[in-house]
Amino acid sequence: MFPGSFPNVRHNLFNTILVMDLSQSSNLHFIATTVTNIVNRGLPFRFGVVPIIDDEDSKSLVFLVDAR
């Protein structure tokens, strides 16, 4: 194992909760680039997104992302 690398495991060992305002483009860019790269590399991370609702724009975006 190289320094800075994660161990090879078969389960989602690392849980990450992201608390973000989805109406800000910088947060959407973070999800689109960083999280996608981690998933594509097959690293054992499990992601959860908790949306922050500050205004009506944020509230409307939460309904688009709601996965229920």
C-alpha positions in Angstrom: 0.0 0.0 0.0 1.3 3.4 -1.0 1.3 6.4 1.3 -1.9 8.4 1.0 -3.8 5.5 -0.6 -6.8 3.7 0.9 -6.8 0.0 1.7 -8.5 -2.5 -0.6 -11.8 -3.6 1.0 -15.0 -5.0 -0.4 -17.4 -3.0 1.7 -18.2 0.7 1.9 -15.9 1.4 4.8 -15.9 5.2 4.8 -19.1 7.1 5.2 -19.2 10.7 4.1 -22.1 13.1 4.8 -22.2 16.2 2.7 -24.2 19.1 4.0 -24.7 21.4 1.0 -26.8 24.2 -0.4 -27.8 22.8 -3.8 -28.7 26.2 -5.2 -25.0 27.2 -5.2 -23.1 26.1 -8.4 -19.9 25.5 -6.5 -21.5 22.8 -4.4 -23.0 21.2 -7.6 -19.5 21.4 -9.2 -18.0 19.6 -6.2 -20.5 16.8 -6.5 -20.1 16.5 -10.2 -16.3 16.4 -10.2 -14.9 15.2 -6.9 -17.5 12.7 -5.8 -17.8 11.3 -9.4 -14.0 10.8 -9.5 -14.0 8.9 -6.2 -16.9 6.7 -7.3 -15.3 6.0 -10.7 -12.0 5.0 -9.0 -13.9 2.4 -7.0 -12.8 3.7 -3.6 -14.8 2.3 -0.7 -16.8 5.5 0.2 -20.5 5.8 0.8 -21.9 9.3 0.2 -25.0 11.0 1.7 -26.2 14.5 0.8 -28.1 16.6 3.3 -29.5 19.7 1.5 -29.6 23.0 3.3 -32.8 24.9 2.6 -32.3 28.7 2.9 -34.8 30.1 0.4 -37.4 29.1 -2.2 -34.7 28.3 -4.8 -33.1 25.8 -2.5 -36.5 24.3 -1.6 -37.4 23.7 -5.2 -34.1 22.0 -5.9 -34.5 19.6 -2.9 -37.7 18.2 -4.6 -35.7 17.5 -7.8 -33.0 15.6 -5.9 -35.3 13.7 -3.4 -34.7 10.0 -4.1 -37.7 8.6 -2.3 
